[in-house]
Amino acid sequence: MNTFGNIFRLTTFGESHGPAVGGVIDGLPAGFHISISEIQNALDRRRPGTGHGVSPRQESDRLQILSGLMSLDECGEPIPFSPDKDTAITLGTPVGFMIPNTDARSSAYDHLREVYRPNHADFTYDRKYGLRDWRGGGRSSGRETVARVVAGSFASQLLATRGITVHAAVSELGGCPDTHDFNKILEETKNACDSVGATVTCSIHGLPAGIGEPVFGKLQQMLASAMLSIGGVHGFEYGDGFALCGMKGSEAADRMSSDGFLSNHCGGILGGISTGQEILFRVGFKPTPSIAIPLNTIDANGHQTEVKTSGRHDPCIAIRGAEVIKAMTAIVLLDACMMDLSAKNIFSDR
């Protein structure tokens, strides 16, 4: 299960401390112009070592395109792909890419070879496969999400041609909704060698009504699946979410007039299909499990021990996670739009 999507599909590969991480994007239509610098900008927003409250790991995250694109010269004519040319054109064939790991420090994890870190995937990977990559979590590391950001930028650029946009940002940090206090909370958390959870709010604008499938391919189902596939995500709600459980039907109803909907408790989705309103959902991230505070745990032999995680970790994974939320949302939207168009094209003459 390393592939996500139905028509627009992403397969990712690589481990946190391997030579590189990367992916293969399949289903991109031919003939679309893509800005390479826009993809790199998205990678830069996600990458570590960029500022307050994120891991100090210094990865440049330089994108390397391997297949599926041609560059455009000054006259707009296709030429062999060149990283020096910003504008490229999709060929309709699989886009292969990778991002080298240049600042992995595997020795920092040597003491974890036989020890399970609490709230990590160490224990479950070992039980499933009989072995695991202890270096930064291997495949379960947040480093894997760099490939999602690349695919998400491709999707975002195609969606933008139809006026569809996605915005995602941390809206609550450690239970505090005041963005002015975020830096203070992060600094206090970091100084205490601890971590903190957060909520990311995502909004979608410009998606027309009618996108999404009615039963097993509901739009909110696809979004929830995408969000819950991100490491560290523990919650998803759309519209008024769990607050609806405390309302009466008369309070939760999105009444309509000749001018359209009068409210949006449903979050822009009804029956699994978009209403044409703003789509709004929230994603909850748990606190980063890697903290430099001693925690009780066991080793691979079941013996009681204690672990204190060293290395370079985010005091709040949601800070960089917001860019991943945006990417996965774009992937879902493009896939859902392509599914809708495919069905209409197939049956248009019947």
Steps between C-alpha positions, in 0.01 A plus 500: 500500500755754383268640231222754554229605255269361232573680171755752625732270695813546708739223599770599749829331590798551729590514868595784730870407504529333160666662195179675391124515517285539193199395306325419175195701395268328255186635334619853424340614173733603219554859394478685832761764580671448835719745693797318653574794730146481639560136596832595659332781696255248646790273596675796664194574713493139622872438544675491839753755621296796380411682819337510839330186626625250241772237486853642449585221254655681204353344188507709183219287351613563142254343257638270229262417215569161342223459241166615365580864422659703225624855540390791284745730327460878463267446205282257692624196309559170683863404564658226716438567868748738661498605869617842384168562322211590730210416271442138407221317320343170602534210256213292638751234608607421858692779671788355699683716751723481804635721776843397636553472875810709565500556878408164652686422823424136558742462793262706715261202488745217574378473861147433369592188300339273763277752682141596421422872520158570656235625255719412200454222245807312629303231686235447233747490207702239687189292565382526139828444312728337755753780453508875465717791394579670831672797330250778544205264463586400143185489290279620786692827526343832410777525243278289271258793462745694284385289203138588574583871484646458151190320373278750678668789322440335162135454596467857633631645176249304293215593736597868480425496126138442603501755781517241779725596793599345834621674817620330818645644821538420869190637671552367853825414679502311828134588549564872437320664203689831521766501228685781680587255778629223274869600506493532877342156540752345263793662679380388843436149369841478337678625814318235703625229257135416434258519207149624433206404278306727268204536265530597132200659327470452126268682260420431136365769268376481143401132493173477304197314627473135405851368573518178703338159481174416679580189706852358532689789342355788700710813482534527879595130508781559249620804695489314831693207355766736365536691827508190720774352282735775621720398791401669826142582394242383756183684405290625209173692494328701229249782526385536860623145563442367851328824601204382290449219749384753757263686267136459411402435141355849474836646606715283273288541185663685210191679378482615141352795313490601137843655560648173625594356839444717809759319715770234469482265799558211259842634397420518130418130456158330495450130430871473430476754215620861493235775529706773334551676834828536682616159623639524850660228713737464794781255562641419844870417549628324811806638684830391346582167671879557481584698814813531713316406820562149645203269433432144615500243221620148409770364272468239226535223758214636711726632777401817683725794419499877457545707186584863438484592133790710377532640151330784317124509536210740460343623825177504295468292183192695387711806413646324198205264482274779372680490164445123485128551575482745212679256268282202585187712460606603150574137410151395614327786318674437169430127529132565582465743209661253261269222622201726437618599152584141412150379580341787305725448196439125488124531516454833324353340184279245672 
